[in-house]
């Protein structure tokens, strides 16, 4: 897991990750690919703030990442595969 920034306020006693931290773990690509893309949706975020306003709706009903994006995800997740499963 990424380090939680010092001084970040907890929510209901819990640490939390913003969308940039989730992205660094490869989770946005994974959520999009496995869950949202088949529905014609895709999470988007502002990398400057780590905030997401939601999901975009594909005009043609299809979203698909380029193969190099998926391969990059496989590489990033390899460090976590023992704990969190395989992509």
N, C-alpha and C positions, 0 to 999 in steps of 0.2 A: 504494500500500500504506500502511496505517497505520504510524505511528511505533512502533518497538519501545521499550517502557518501559526507561529507563536502569536498569542493574543486573540486568536479567532474565537468569537463567542460560540459557546455550545448551544444547541437547540434541544430543549427538554433533557439536558444533561448529556447529550451525545455530540461527538465530533461529526463533521460532515464534509463532503467533497463537492466542489463546484463543478460545472460542466467542463471546464478546462482540465481539471484533475481526472474526471471520468474519461475524457477524451485521451489523455496521456496513457491511461490504462487500456485503451483500445475498446472501451465499452460502448461509446457512441456508435462506432462502426458496427460493432456486433449487434447492438439493439436495432439499429437501422436495418442491417442485412437480414437478421433472423426474424424480426417481428414486424417492423414498420414498412419496409420496402414492399413486401408482398401485399400490403394494404394500400399502397400508393402514397405513403407518408414518409417523411424524413425529418428527424430532429435537426435543428440548426442552432447555432450559438454564436455569440459575439466573442471572439478570442481575446479581445482587449479587456472585457469585463468578466468573462466566465459565466455570463448569463444567457439563458435560453428563453425565448418567448414562446416556444412550442415547436410545432412540426409544420413543414411545408407540405402542400398537397400537389402531387405531380399532375401537370396539365393533361398528360396522356395516360395517367394511372399507373405509370411504371417508374421505378427508381432502380438504378444499378450502379454499383461502384466499378471503377476500372480494375482489372486484375491486379495491378501493382498496389492498389490500396488494400486489397484483401491480403496479399502476400505480406505487406508491411504489418498488418494486424497479426498475422500468424507469428511473425518474428517478435513483436512486442509481447504477445501473450505467452510465448515460450517460457519466459521467466516465471509465469504464474500458473502454467499448465498443471503442475503437480498439485497445487492447492485448489485451483478453480475450474478444472476441466479443460477440454480441448475445443478449439474452434475448427 
